[in-house]
């Protein structure tokens, strides 16, 4: 009876590692998206389109900082 329990424990540990890796990749992708959005918003601002960009920039920056800390 001990063998099935060990197998389930090992399976769970492997799955947790896979999820950890996936979560790290997703966080990196989200961070990249925030950086790209910030860059594009800056370009639009420089070109004269300032509609709600400032508020969006601050919001995105704070979100990125929170996400990176996790």
mmJSON file of the N, C-alpha and C atoms, coordinates in Angstrom:
{"data_MODEL":{"atom_site":{
"group_PDB":["ATOM","ATOM","ATOM","ATOM","ATOM","ATOM","ATOM","ATOM","ATOM","ATOM","ATOM","ATOM","ATOM","ATOM","ATOM","ATOM","ATOM","ATOM","ATOM","ATOM","ATOM","ATOM","ATOM","ATOM","ATOM","ATOM","ATOM","ATOM","ATOM","ATOM","ATOM","ATOM","ATOM","ATOM","ATOM","ATOM","ATOM","ATOM","ATOM","ATOM","ATOM","ATOM","ATOM","ATOM","ATOM","ATOM","ATOM","ATOM","ATOM","ATOM","ATOM","ATOM","ATOM","ATOM","ATOM","ATOM","ATOM","ATOM","ATOM","ATOM","ATOM","ATOM","ATOM","ATOM","ATOM","ATOM","ATOM","ATOM","ATOM","ATOM","ATOM","ATOM","ATOM","ATOM","ATOM","ATOM","ATOM","ATOM","ATOM","ATOM","ATOM","ATOM","ATOM","ATOM","ATOM","ATOM","ATOM","ATOM","ATOM","ATOM","ATOM","ATOM","ATOM","ATOM","ATOM","ATOM","ATOM","ATOM","ATOM","ATOM","ATOM","ATOM","ATOM","ATOM","ATOM","ATOM","ATOM","ATOM","ATOM","ATOM","ATOM","ATOM","ATOM","ATOM","ATOM","ATOM","ATOM","ATOM","ATOM","ATOM","ATOM","ATOM","ATOM","ATOM","ATOM","ATOM","ATOM","ATOM","ATOM","ATOM","ATOM","ATOM","ATOM","ATOM","ATOM","ATOM","ATOM","ATOM","ATOM","ATOM","ATOM","ATOM","ATOM","ATOM","ATOM","ATOM","ATOM","ATOM","ATOM","ATOM","ATOM","ATOM","ATOM","ATOM","ATOM","ATOM","ATOM","ATOM","ATOM","ATOM","ATOM","ATOM","ATOM","ATOM","ATOM","ATOM","ATOM","ATOM","ATOM","ATOM","ATOM","ATOM","ATOM","ATOM","ATOM","ATOM","ATOM","ATOM","ATOM","ATOM","ATOM","ATOM","ATOM","ATOM","ATOM","ATOM","ATOM","ATOM","ATOM","ATOM","ATOM","ATOM","ATOM","ATOM","ATOM","ATOM","ATOM","ATOM","ATOM","ATOM","ATOM","ATOM","ATOM","ATOM","ATOM","ATOM","ATOM","ATOM","ATOM","ATOM"],
"id":[1,2,3,4,5,6,7,8,9,10,11,12,13,14,15,16,17,18,19,20,21,22,23,24,25,26,27,28,29,30,31,32,33,34,35,36,37,38,39,40,41,42,43,44,45,46,47,48,49,50,51,52,53,54,55,56,57,58,59,60,61,62,63,64,65,66,67,68,69,70,71,72,73,74,75,76,77,78,79,80,81,82,83,84,85,86,87,88,89,90,91,92,93,94,95,96,97,98,99,100,101,102,103,104,105,106,107,108,109,110,111,112,113,114,115,116,117,118,119,120,121,122,123,124,125,126,127,128,129,130,131,132,133,134,135,136,137,138,139,140,141,142,143,144,145,146,147,148,149,150,151,152,153,154,155,156,157,158,159,160,161,162,163,164,165,166,167,168,169,170,171,172,173,174,175,176,177,178,179,180,181,182,183,184,185,186,187,188,189,190,191,192,193,194,195,196,197,198,199,200,201,202,203,204,205,206,207,208,209,210],
"type_symbol":["N","C","C","N","C","C","N","C","C","N","C","C","N","C","C","N","C","C","N","C","C","N","C","C","N","C","C","N","C","C","N","C","C","N","C","C","N","C","C","N","C","C","N","C","C","N","C","C","N","C","C","N","C","C","N","C","C","N","C","C","N","C","C","N","C","C","N","C","C","N","C","C","N","C","C","N","C","C","N","C","C","N","C","C","N","C","C","N","C","C","N","C","C","N","C","C","N","C","C","N","C","C","N","C","C","N","C","C","N","C","C","N","C","C","N","C","C","N","C","C","N","C","C","N","C","C","N","C","C","N","C","C","N","C","C","N","C","C","N","C","C","N","C","C","N","C","C","N","C","C","N","C","C","N","C","C","N","C","C","N","C","C","N","C","C","N","C","C","N","C","C","N","C","C","N","C","C","N","C","C","N","C","C","N","C","C","N","C","C","N","C","C","N","C","C","N","C","C","N","C","C","N","C","C","N","C","C","N","C","C"],
"label_atom_id":["N","CA","C","N","CA","C","N","CA","C","N","CA","C","N","CA","C","N","CA","C","N","CA","C","N","CA","C","N","CA","C","N","CA","C","N","CA","C","N","CA","C","N","CA","C","N","CA","C","N","CA","C","N","CA","C","N","CA","C","N","CA","C","N","CA","C","N","CA","C","N","CA","C","N","CA","C","N","CA","C","N","CA","C","N","CA","C","N","CA","C","N","CA","C","N","CA","C","N","CA","C","N","CA","C","N","CA","C","N","CA","C","N","CA","C","N","CA","C","N","CA","C","N","CA","C","N","CA","C","N","CA","C","N","CA","C","N","CA","C","N","CA","C","N","CA","C","N","CA","C","N","CA","C","N","CA","C","N","CA","C","N","CA","C","N","CA","C","N","CA","C","N","CA","C","N","CA","C","N","CA","C","N","CA","C","N","CA","C","N","CA","C","N","CA","C","N","CA","C","N","CA","C","N","CA","C","N","CA","C","N","CA","C","N","CA","C","N","CA","C","N","CA","C","N","CA","C","N","CA","C","N","CA","C","N","CA","C","N","CA","C","N","CA","C"],
"label_alt_id":[null,null,null,null,null,null,null,null,null,null,null,null,null,null,null,null,null,null,null,null,null,null,null,null,null,null,null,null,null,null,null,null,null,null,null,null,null,null,null,null,null,null,null,null,null,null,null,null,null,null,null,null,null,null,null,null,null,null,null,null,null,null,null,null,null,null,null,null,null,null,null,null,null,null,null,null,null,null,null,null,null,null,null,null,null,null,null,null,null,null,null,null,null,null,null,null,null,null,null,null,null,null,null,null,null,null,null,null,null,null,null,null,null,null,null,null,null,null,null,null,null,null,null,null,null,null,null,null,null,null,null,null,null,null,null,null,null,null,null,null,null,null,null,null,null,null,null,null,null,null,null,null,null,null,null,null,null,null,null,null,null,null,null,null,null,null,null,null,null,null,null,null,null,null,null,null,null,null,null,null,null,null,null,null,null,null,null,null,null,null,null,null,null,null,null,null,null,null,null,null,null,null,null,null,null,null,null,null,null,null],
"label_comp_id":["UNK","UNK","UNK","UNK","UNK","UNK","UNK","UNK","UNK","UNK","UNK","UNK","UNK","UNK","UNK","UNK","UNK","UNK","UNK","UNK","UNK","UNK","UNK","UNK","UNK","UNK","UNK","UNK","UNK","UNK","UNK","UNK","UNK","UNK","UNK","UNK","UNK","UNK","UNK","UNK","UNK","UNK","UNK","UNK","UNK","UNK","UNK","UNK","UNK","UNK","UNK","UNK","UNK","UNK","UNK","UNK","UNK","UNK","UNK","UNK","UNK","UNK","UNK","UNK","UNK","UNK","UNK","UNK","UNK","UNK","UNK","UNK","UNK","UNK","UNK","UNK","UNK","UNK","UNK","UNK","UNK","UNK","UNK","UNK","UNK","UNK","UNK","UNK","UNK","UNK","UNK","UNK","UNK","UNK","UNK","UNK","UNK","UNK","UNK","UNK","UNK","UNK","UNK","UNK","UNK","UNK","UNK","UNK","UNK","UNK","UNK","UNK","UNK","UNK","UNK","UNK","UNK","UNK","UNK","UNK","UNK","UNK","UNK","UNK","UNK","UNK","UNK","UNK","UNK","UNK","UNK","UNK","UNK","UNK","UNK","UNK","UNK","UNK","UNK","UNK","UNK","UNK","UNK","UNK","UNK","UNK","UNK","UNK","UNK","UNK","UNK","UNK","UNK","UNK","UNK","UNK","UNK","UNK","UNK","UNK","UNK","UNK","UNK","UNK","UNK","UNK","UNK","UNK","UNK","UNK","UNK","UNK","UNK","UNK","UNK","UNK","UNK","UNK","UNK","UNK","UNK","UNK","UNK","UNK","UNK","UNK","UNK","UNK","UNK","UNK","UNK","UNK","UNK","UNK","UNK","UNK","UNK","UNK","UNK","UNK","UNK","UNK","UNK","UNK","UNK","UNK","UNK","UNK","UNK","UNK"],
"label_asym_id":["A","A","A","A","A","A","A","A","A","A","A","A","A","A","A","A","A","A","A","A","A","A","A","A","A","A","A","A","A","A","A","A","A","A","A","A","A","A","A","A","A","A","A","A","A","A","A","A","A","A","A","A","A","A","A","A","A","A","A","A","A","A","A","A","A","A","A","A","A","A","A","A","A","A","A","A","A","A","A","A","A","A","A","A","A","A","A","A","A","A","A","A","A","A","A","A","A","A","A","A","A","A","A","A","A","A","A","A","A","A","A","A","A","A","A","A","A","A","A","A","A","A","A","A","A","A","A","A","A","A","A","A","A","A","A","A","A","A","A","A","A","A","A","A","A","A","A","A","A","A","A","A","A","A","A","A","A","A","A","A","A","A","A","A","A","A","A","A","A","A","A","A","A","A","A","A","A","A","A","A","A","A","A","A","A","A","A","A","A","A","A","A","A","A","A","A","A","A","A","A","A","A","A","A","A","A","A","A","A","A"],
"label_entity_id":["1","1","1","1","1","1","1","1","1","1","1","1","1","1","1","1","1","1","1","1","1","1","1","1","1","1","1","1","1","1","1","1","1","1","1","1","1","1","1","1","1","1","1","1","1","1","1","1","1","1","1","1","1","1","1","1","1","1","1","1","1","1","1","1","1","1","1","1","1","1","1","1","1","1","1","1","1","1","1","1","1","1","1","1","1","1","1","1","1","1","1","1","1","1","1","1","1","1","1","1","1","1","1","1","1","1","1","1","1","1","1","1","1","1","1","1","1","1","1","1","1","1","1","1","1","1","1","1","1","1","1","1","1","1","1","1","1","1","1","1","1","1","1","1","1","1","1","1","1","1","1","1","1","1","1","1","1","1","1","1","1","1","1","1","1","1","1","1","1","1","1","1","1","1","1","1","1","1","1","1","1","1","1","1","1","1","1","1","1","1","1","1","1","1","1","1","1","1","1","1","1","1","1","1","1","1","1","1","1","1"],
"label_seq_id":[1,1,1,2,2,2,3,3,3,4,4,4,5,5,5,6,6,6,7,7,7,8,8,8,9,9,9,10,10,10,11,11,11,12,12,12,13,13,13,14,14,14,15,15,15,16,16,16,17,17,17,18,18,18,19,19,19,20,20,20,21,21,21,22,22,22,23,23,23,24,24,24,25,25,25,26,26,26,27,27,27,28,28,28,29,29,29,30,30,30,31,31,31,32,32,32,33,33,33,34,34,34,35,35,35,36,36,36,37,37,37,38,38,38,39,39,39,40,40,40,41,41,41,42,42,42,43,43,43,44,44,44,45,45,45,46,46,46,47,47,47,48,48,48,49,49,49,50,50,50,51,51,51,52,52,52,53,53,53,54,54,54,55,55,55,56,56,56,57,57,57,58,58,58,59,59,59,60,60,60,61,61,61,62,62,62,63,63,63,64,64,64,65,65,65,66,66,66,67,67,67,68,68,68,69,69,69,70,70,70],
"pdbx_PDB_ins_code":[null,null,null,null,null,null,null,null,null,null,null,null,null,null,null,null,null,null,null,null,null,null,null,null,null,null,null,null,null,null,null,null,null,null,null,null,null,null,null,null,null,null,null,null,null,null,null,null,null,null,null,null,null,null,null,null,null,null,null,null,null,null,null,null,null,null,null,null,null,null,null,null,null,null,null,null,null,null,null,null,null,null,null,null,null,null,null,null,null,null,null,null,null,null,null,null,null,null,null,null,null,null,null,null,null,null,null,null,null,null,null,null,null,null,null,null,null,null,null,null,null,null,null,null,null,null,null,null,null,null,null,null,null,null,null,null,null,null,null,null,null,null,null,null,null,null,null,null,null,null,null,null,null,null,null,null,null,null,null,null,null,null,null,null,null,null,null,null,null,null,null,null,null,null,null,null,null,null,null,null,null,null,null,null,null,null,null,null,null,null,null,null,null,null,null,null,null,null,null,null,null,null,null,null,null,null,null,null,null,null],
"Cartn_x":[0.822,0.0,0.867,2.078,2.966,3.363,3.499,3.958,3.001,1.7,0.784,0.815,0.971,1.02,2.258,3.377,4.614,4.479,3.832,3.642,2.787,1.744,0.876,1.645,2.442,3.254,4.222,4.907,5.85,5.144,3.99,3.208,2.866,2.397,2.021,3.226,4.362,5.571,5.994,5.907,6.254,5.287,4.001,2.997,3.198,3.544,3.794,4.99,6.021,7.183,6.813,6.014,5.583,4.747,3.871,3.047,3.9,4.904,5.804,6.526,7.016,7.704,6.757,5.572,4.578,4.209,4.022,3.674,4.792,6.038,7.163,7.183,6.924,6.885,5.752,4.582,3.445,3.72,4.348,4.699,5.66,6.611,7.562,6.84,5.923,5.15,4.326,3.698,2.9,3.798,4.955,5.893,6.297,6.571,6.924,5.786,4.562,3.402,3.29,3.509,3.444,4.53,5.711,6.81,6.473,5.954,5.585,4.471,3.469,2.366,2.899,3.798,4.389,5.147,5.905,6.665,5.729,4.709,3.77,2.993,2.629,1.928,2.814,4.093,5.038,5.153,5.218,5.292,4.046,2.866,1.627,1.623,2.097,2.151,3.08,4.244,5.2,4.627,3.737,3.126,1.896,1.512,0.425,-0.885,-0.97,-2.202,-2.092,-2.635,-2.478,-3.732,-4.736,-6.008,-5.807,-5.933,-5.921,-4.663,-3.629,-2.404,-1.688,-1.653,-0.935,-1.496,-2.797,-3.426,-3.131,-3.198,-2.935,-1.475,-0.557,0.859,1.114,0.587,0.784,0.159,-1.027,-1.726,-0.926,-0.438,0.34,1.661,2.309,3.57,3.379,2.336,2.058,1.713,0.94,0.582,1.831,2.712,3.945,4.799,4.924,5.729,5.156,3.834,3.196,3.429,3.304,3.472,4.891,5.856,7.255,7.586,6.986,7.255,6.738,5.755,5.132,6.026],
"Cartn_y":[-1.199,0.0,1.264,1.162,2.315,2.802,1.912,2.27,3.228,2.977,3.923,5.314,5.365,6.655,7.428,6.75,7.404,7.875,7.084,7.457,8.723,8.807,9.991,11.209,11.036,12.139,12.635,11.716,12.089,12.801,12.297,12.931,14.372,14.571,15.912,16.849,16.367,17.2,17.607,16.678,16.974,18.0,17.814,18.754,20.149,20.222,21.523,22.23,21.484,22.075,22.559,21.767,22.177,23.458,23.541,24.739,25.951,25.728,26.811,27.372,26.487,26.911,27.645,27.121,27.761,29.151,29.254,30.533,31.562,31.141,32.048,32.537,31.632,32.018,33.013,32.763,33.665,35.035,35.072,36.35,37.137,36.43,37.075,37.635,36.871,37.348,38.58,38.557,39.701,40.917,40.713,41.821,42.4,41.533,41.986,42.788,42.347,43.071,44.462,44.55,45.842,46.784,46.26,47.077,47.566,46.672,47.059,48.106,47.917,48.875,50.242,50.242,51.488,52.184,51.423,51.97,52.575,51.826,52.305,53.526,53.537,54.691,55.931,55.743,56.857,57.398,56.508,56.938,57.741,57.236,57.963,59.334,59.393,60.678,61.636,61.138,61.967,62.462,61.671,62.055,62.941,63.172,64.104,63.487,62.185,61.53,61.275,62.172,62.07,61.626,61.167,60.773,59.635,59.939,58.962,58.119,58.493,57.692,57.804,58.992,59.191,58.301,58.264,57.431,55.972,55.557,54.183,53.796,54.707,54.431,54.136,54.968,54.779,53.459,53.209,51.962,50.744,50.759,49.641,49.47,50.565,50.498,49.863,50.289,49.712,48.226,47.866,46.46,45.637,46.148,45.43,45.239,46.286,46.185,45.148,45.103,44.105,42.701,42.527,41.213,40.698,41.584,41.176,40.694,41.318,40.942,39.557,39.074,37.771,36.638],
"Cartn_z":[0.0,0.0,0.0,0.457,0.529,-0.864,-1.798,-3.146,-3.871,-3.864,-4.516,-3.873,-2.576,-1.887,-2.328,-2.412,-2.861,-4.306,-5.119,-6.524,-6.634,-5.835,-5.849,-5.346,-4.29,-3.777,-4.855,-5.521,-6.573,-7.722,-8.103,-9.163,-8.782,-7.553,-7.091,-7.081,-6.642,-6.624,-8.035,-8.955,-10.347,-10.92,-10.662,-11.167,-10.588,-9.311,-8.689,-9.337,-9.666,-10.346,-11.741,-12.448,-13.782,-13.715,-12.742,-12.568,-12.198,-11.367,-10.976,-12.206,-13.045,-14.265,-15.195,-15.357,-16.226,-15.709,-14.394,-13.793,-14.015,-13.891,-14.124,-15.569,-16.505,-17.918,-18.183,-17.592,-17.78,-17.175,-16.005,-15.387,-16.281,-16.88,-17.781,-19.008,-19.556,-20.71,-20.347,-19.172,-18.728,-18.542,-17.945,-17.768,-19.125,-20.092,-21.436,-22.069,-21.869,-22.405,-21.779,-20.475,-19.807,-20.337,-20.544,-21.071,-22.475,-23.309,-24.673,-24.659,-23.787,-23.688,-23.26,-22.284,-21.815,-22.956,-23.703,-24.829,-25.882,-26.253,-27.268,-26.785,-25.514,-24.956,-24.998,-24.723,-24.78,-26.191,-27.163,-28.562,-28.93,-28.547,-28.843,-28.183,-26.949,-26.252,-27.001,-27.398,-28.129,-29.452,-30.026,-31.292,-31.101,-29.853,-29.587,-29.144,-29.02,-28.577,-27.075,-26.267,-24.818,-24.094,-24.781,-24.166,-23.159,-21.913,-20.806,-20.739,-21.428,-21.427,-20.085,-19.499,-18.238,-17.132,-16.991,-15.966,-16.231,-17.475,-17.859,-17.571,-17.797,-17.549,-16.079,-15.211,-13.774,-13.328,-13.794,-13.441,-13.895,-15.112,-15.643,-14.912,-14.581,-13.86,-12.49,-11.781,-10.463,-10.571,-11.575,-11.78,-12.059,-12.901,-13.231,-11.986,-11.189,-9.978,-9.023,-8.889,-8.024,-8.572,-9.876,-10.493,-10.346,-10.468,-10.373,-8.964,-7.956,-6.569,-6.243,-6.96,-6.651,-6.972],
"occupancy":[1.0,1.0,1.0,1.0,1.0,1.0,1.0,1.0,1.0,1.0,1.0,1.0,1.0,1.0,1.0,1.0,1.0,1.0,1.0,1.0,1.0,1.0,1.0,1.0,1.0,1.0,1.0,1.0,1.0,1.0,1.0,1.0,1.0,1.0,1.0,1.0,1.0,1.0,1.0,1.0,1.0,1.0,1.0,1.0,1.0,1.0,1.0,1.0,1.0,1.0,1.0,1.0,1.0,1.0,1.0,1.0,1.0,1.0,1.0,1.0,1.0,1.0,1.0,1.0,1.0,1.0,1.0,1.0,1.0,1.0,1.0,1.0,1.0,1.0,1.0,1.0,1.0,1.0,1.0,1.0,1.0,1.0,1.0,1.0,1.0,1.0,1.0,1.0,1.0,1.0,1.0,1.0,1.0,1.0,1.0,1.0,1.0,1.0,1.0,1.0,1.0,1.0,1.0,1.0,1.0,1.0,1.0,1.0,1.0,1.0,1.0,1.0,1.0,1.0,1.0,1.0,1.0,1.0,1.0,1.0,1.0,1.0,1.0,1.0,1.0,1.0,1.0,1.0,1.0,1.0,1.0,1.0,1.0,1.0,1.0,1.0,1.0,1.0,1.0,1.0,1.0,1.0,1.0,1.0,1.0,1.0,1.0,1.0,1.0,1.0,1.0,1.0,1.0,1.0,1.0,1.0,1.0,1.0,1.0,1.0,1.0,1.0,1.0,1.0,1.0,1.0,1.0,1.0,1.0,1.0,1.0,1.0,1.0,1.0,1.0,1.0,1.0,1.0,1.0,1.0,1.0,1.0,1.0,1.0,1.0,1.0,1.0,1.0,1.0,1.0,1.0,1.0,1.0,1.0,1.0,1.0,1.0,1.0,1.0,1.0,1.0,1.0,1.0,1.0,1.0,1.0,1.0,1.0,1.0,1.0],
"B_iso_or_equiv":[0.0,0.0,0.0,0.0,0.0,0.0,0.0,0.0,0.0,0.0,0.0,0.0,0.0,0.0,0.0,0.0,0.0,0.0,0.0,0.0,0.0,0.0,0.0,0.0,0.0,0.0,0.0,0.0,0.0,0.0,0.0,0.0,0.0,0.0,0.0,0.0,0.0,0.0,0.0,0.0,0.0,0.0,0.0,0.0,0.0,0.0,0.0,0.0,0.0,0.0,0.0,0.0,0.0,0.0,0.0,0.0,0.0,0.0,0.0,0.0,0.0,0.0,0.0,0.0,0.0,0.0,0.0,0.0,0.0,0.0,0.0,0.0,0.0,0.0,0.0,0.0,0.0,0.0,0.0,0.0,0.0,0.0,0.0,0.0,0.0,0.0,0.0,0.0,0.0,0.0,0.0,0.0,0.0,0.0,0.0,0.0,0.0,0.0,0.0,0.0,0.0,0.0,0.0,0.0,0.0,0.0,0.0,0.0,0.0,0.0,0.0,0.0,0.0,0.0,0.0,0.0,0.0,0.0,0.0,0.0,0.0,0.0,0.0,0.0,0.0,0.0,0.0,0.0,0.0,0.0,0.0,0.0,0.0,0.0,0.0,0.0,0.0,0.0,0.0,0.0,0.0,0.0,0.0,0.0,0.0,0.0,0.0,0.0,0.0,0.0,0.0,0.0,0.0,0.0,0.0,0.0,0.0,0.0,0.0,0.0,0.0,0.0,0.0,0.0,0.0,0.0,0.0,0.0,0.0,0.0,0.0,0.0,0.0,0.0,0.0,0.0,0.0,0.0,0.0,0.0,0.0,0.0,0.0,0.0,0.0,0.0,0.0,0.0,0.0,0.0,0.0,0.0,0.0,0.0,0.0,0.0,0.0,0.0,0.0,0.0,0.0,0.0,0.0,0.0,0.0,0.0,0.0,0.0,0.0,0.0],
"pdbx_formal_charge":[null,null,null,null,null,null,null,null,null,null,null,null,null,null,null,null,null,null,null,null,null,null,null,null,null,null,null,null,null,null,null,null,null,null,null,null,null,null,null,null,null,null,null,null,null,null,null,null,null,null,null,null,null,null,null,null,null,null,null,null,null,null,null,null,null,null,null,null,null,null,null,null,null,null,null,null,null,null,null,null,null,null,null,null,null,null,null,null,null,null,null,null,null,null,null,null,null,null,null,null,null,null,null,null,null,null,null,null,null,null,null,null,null,null,null,null,null,null,null,null,null,null,null,null,null,null,null,null,null,null,null,null,null,null,null,null,null,null,null,null,null,null,null,null,null,null,null,null,null,null,null,null,null,null,null,null,null,null,null,null,null,null,null,null,null,null,null,null,null,null,null,null,null,null,null,null,null,null,null,null,null,null,null,null,null,null,null,null,null,null,null,null,null,null,null,null,null,null,null,null,null,null,null,null,null,null,null,null,null,null],
"auth_seq_id":[1,1,1,2,2,2,3,3,3,4,4,4,5,5,5,6,6,6,7,7,7,8,8,8,9,9,9,10,10,10,11,11,11,12,12,12,13,13,13,14,14,14,15,15,15,16,16,16,17,17,17,18,18,18,19,19,19,20,20,20,21,21,21,22,22,22,23,23,23,24,24,24,25,25,25,26,26,26,27,27,27,28,28,28,29,29,29,30,30,30,31,31,31,32,32,32,33,33,33,34,34,34,35,35,35,36,36,36,37,37,37,38,38,38,39,39,39,40,40,40,41,41,41,42,42,42,43,43,43,44,44,44,45,45,45,46,46,46,47,47,47,48,48,48,49,49,49,50,50,50,51,51,51,52,52,52,53,53,53,54,54,54,55,55,55,56,56,56,57,57,57,58,58,58,59,59,59,60,60,60,61,61,61,62,62,62,63,63,63,64,64,64,65,65,65,66,66,66,67,67,67,68,68,68,69,69,69,70,70,70],
"auth_comp_id":["UNK","UNK","UNK","UNK","UNK","UNK","UNK","UNK","UNK","UNK","UNK","UNK","UNK","UNK","UNK","UNK","UNK","UNK","UNK","UNK","UNK","UNK","UNK","UNK","UNK","UNK","UNK","UNK","UNK","UNK","UNK","UNK","UNK","UNK","UNK","UNK","UNK","UNK","UNK","UNK","UNK","UNK","UNK","UNK","UNK","UNK","UNK","UNK","UNK","UNK","UNK","UNK","UNK","UNK","UNK","UNK","UNK","UNK","UNK","UNK","UNK","UNK","UNK","UNK","UNK","UNK","UNK","UNK","UNK","UNK","UNK","UNK","UNK","UNK","UNK","UNK","UNK","UNK","UNK","UNK","UNK","UNK","UNK","UNK","UNK","UNK","UNK","UNK","UNK","UNK","UNK","UNK","UNK","UNK","UNK","UNK","UNK","UNK","UNK","UNK","UNK","UNK","UNK","UNK","UNK","UNK","UNK","UNK","UNK","UNK","UNK","UNK","UNK","UNK","UNK","UNK","UNK","UNK","UNK","UNK","UNK","UNK","UNK","UNK","UNK","UNK","UNK","UNK","UNK","UNK","UNK","UNK","UNK","UNK","UNK","UNK","UNK","UNK","UNK","UNK","UNK","UNK","UNK","UNK","UNK","UNK","UNK","UNK","UNK","UNK","UNK","UNK","UNK","UNK","UNK","UNK","UNK","UNK","UNK","UNK","UNK","UNK","UNK","UNK","UNK","UNK","UNK","UNK","UNK","UNK","UNK","UNK","UNK","UNK","UNK","UNK","UNK","UNK","UNK","UNK","UNK","UNK","UNK","UNK","UNK","UNK","UNK","UNK","UNK","UNK","UNK","UNK","UNK","UNK","UNK","UNK","UNK","UNK","UNK","UNK","UNK","UNK","UNK","UNK","UNK","UNK","UNK","UNK","UNK","UNK"],
"auth_asym_id":["A","A","A","A","A","A","A","A","A","A","A","A","A","A","A","A","A","A","A","A","A","A","A","A","A","A","A","A","A","A","A","A","A","A","A","A","A","A","A","A","A","A","A","A","A","A","A","A","A","A","A","A","A","A","A","A","A","A","A","A","A","A","A","A","A","A","A","A","A","A","A","A","A","A","A","A","A","A","A","A","A","A","A","A","A","A","A","A","A","A","A","A","A","A","A","A","A","A","A","A","A","A","A","A","A","A","A","A","A","A","A","A","A","A","A","A","A","A","A","A","A","A","A","A","A","A","A","A","A","A","A","A","A","A","A","A","A","A","A","A","A","A","A","A","A","A","A","A","A","A","A","A","A","A","A","A","A","A","A","A","A","A","A","A","A","A","A","A","A","A","A","A","A","A","A","A","A","A","A","A","A","A","A","A","A","A","A","A","A","A","A","A","A","A","A","A","A","A","A","A","A","A","A","A","A","A","A","A","A","A"],
"auth_atom_id":["N","CA","C","N","CA","C","N","CA","C","N","CA","C","N","CA","C","N","CA","C","N","CA","C","N","CA","C","N","CA","C","N","CA","C","N","CA","C","N","CA","C","N","CA","C","N","CA","C","N","CA","C","N","CA","C","N","CA","C","N","CA","C","N","CA","C","N","CA","C","N","CA","C","N","CA","C","N","CA","C","N","CA","C","N","CA","C","N","CA","C","N","CA","C","N","CA","C","N","CA","C","N","CA","C","N","CA","C","N","CA","C","N","CA","C","N","CA","C","N","CA","C","N","CA","C","N","CA","C","N","CA","C","N","CA","C","N","CA","C","N","CA","C","N","CA","C","N","CA","C","N","CA","C","N","CA","C","N","CA","C","N","CA","C","N","CA","C","N","CA","C","N","CA","C","N","CA","C","N","CA","C","N","CA","C","N","CA","C","N","CA","C","N","CA","C","N","CA","C","N","CA","C","N","CA","C","N","CA","C","N","CA","C","N","CA","C","N","CA","C","N","CA","C","N","CA","C","N","CA","C","N","CA","C","N","CA","C","N","CA","C","N","CA","C"],
"pdbx_PDB_model_num":[1,1,1,1,1,1,1,1,1,1,1,1,1,1,1,1,1,1,1,1,1,1,1,1,1,1,1,1,1,1,1,1,1,1,1,1,1,1,1,1,1,1,1,1,1,1,1,1,1,1,1,1,1,1,1,1,1,1,1,1,1,1,1,1,1,1,1,1,1,1,1,1,1,1,1,1,1,1,1,1,1,1,1,1,1,1,1,1,1,1,1,1,1,1,1,1,1,1,1,1,1,1,1,1,1,1,1,1,1,1,1,1,1,1,1,1,1,1,1,1,1,1,1,1,1,1,1,1,1,1,1,1,1,1,1,1,1,1,1,1,1,1,1,1,1,1,1,1,1,1,1,1,1,1,1,1,1,1,1,1,1,1,1,1,1,1,1,1,1,1,1,1,1,1,1,1,1,1,1,1,1,1,1,1,1,1,1,1,1,1,1,1,1,1,1,1,1,1,1,1,1,1,1,1,1,1,1,1,1,1]
}}}
